[in-house]
Amino acid sequence: MEQQRAPAGESAAGAPWYLEVMDARIPWQSGTHERRVENFYSRGAEDFGDCHGGYLNFGLWESGFSYLQAAENLVTHLGAWGGLSHDSRLLDVGCGFGAQDILLARKFGPAQITGLDVTWPHVRAARHRARVAGLSLEVRFQHGSATELEFPDGSFTHVLSIEGVVHFNTRERFLQQASRVLRPGGVLLLADYALKRKPVRRMDKLFVSATQKGWQIPAENVDTLGSYREKVARSGFTQVEVVSAGDRTIPQYFEEQTGGAHLASMLRIRGALAAAGGLAIDWFAWQAWKRGQLDYVLVRAVKR
Ligand SMILES: C[S@@+](CC[C@H](N)C(=O)[O-])C[C@H]1O[C@@H](n2cnc3c(N)ncnc32)[C@H](O)[C@@H]1O
């Protein structure tokens, strides 16, 4: 699927050529997966502001944590696990509102962070966040799709994706792209979802298919922990670690999401229909976790 960008917008002086041409919006064609995901995430995005600190992740929880502490703990954990340092060039795919990239820039000071997202209002909000933080040159954001990365081979030392991969069409196509744009020895870091076991019983199938359809997840992305590991390994990675973290993410996040204060914010920001839809998806995910089926995984692998 070849997509044309709208005429180029503003770009910062001194940026590499491939960033200069990638500043503009891509009008996703009707009927494409990208268009459906962009529509899904655009609702209320302009009003999201600093709700949840701009994070959309489930968090990595410790006892007594607030949502913001859990969200930042997840991001910091991944950055440290990947060994981010001053020499790093990081690509963050499915960067959302960019809050995680500002945090990573401040904590680890990498040479460059490029955030990419399929949802245009997310890209705009992320650019605004970088401007306010005074980090517009070090942290750049662009519109694009995870499965058609426009960067030259070996451009990055790290590729990160926090809770984006499950949507990508497909997970495996993204892994191949991530492998291509990483230099040899580069590190892949993911926070994602996988199944502990294949859905065999009728109820299991119902929960998996409701979560998949409501959340814009391609059927090919319904992986078990085992098939997940195999996909990463056959996409050009070695030292593949897939760590189960469901117990530290899903139940605490669901509890926080269903608290009165957060529900009221979602109603105001996303409207009644979308807020109810979001809650239903969270409920199905929580039920699937309680049934011992859904897991949340942290993944680290090294480009061969
Ligand atoms: C659950 S949100 C997580 C956002 C952010 N990583 C965070 O944790 O706050 C998933 C993000 O992935 C983005 N996304 C989904 N499909 C994508 C694709 N094909 N290419 C790039 N981004 C995509 C969505 O627009 C959304 O911003």
The ligand as a Gaussian input file, in Angstrom:
#p B3LYP/6-31G(d) Opt

LIG

0 1
 C       -2.009000       1.972000      23.451000
 S       -1.345000       3.274000      22.516000
 C        0.244000       3.425000      23.324000
 C        0.871000       4.780000      23.083000
 C        2.169000       5.010000      23.831000
 N        3.164000       4.048000      23.445000
 C        1.937000       4.984000      25.318000
 O        2.256000       3.947000      25.925000
 O        1.470000       5.974000      25.868000
 C       -0.936000       2.536000      20.959000
 C       -0.374000       3.528000      19.967000
 O        0.047000       2.816000      18.782000
 C       -0.291000       3.613000      17.656000
 N       -0.350000       2.728000      16.467000
 C       -1.244000       1.752000      16.231000
 N       -1.002000       1.190000      15.016000
 C        0.088000       1.807000      14.506000
 C        0.843000       1.648000      13.305000
 N        0.517000       0.765000      12.365000
 N        1.925000       2.434000      13.132000
 C        2.277000       3.351000      14.069000
 N        1.591000       3.555000      15.205000
 C        0.512000       2.789000      15.438000
 C       -1.610000       4.249000      18.041000
 O       -1.920000       5.371000      17.253000
 C       -1.369000       4.587000      19.506000
 O       -0.785000       5.853000      19.640000

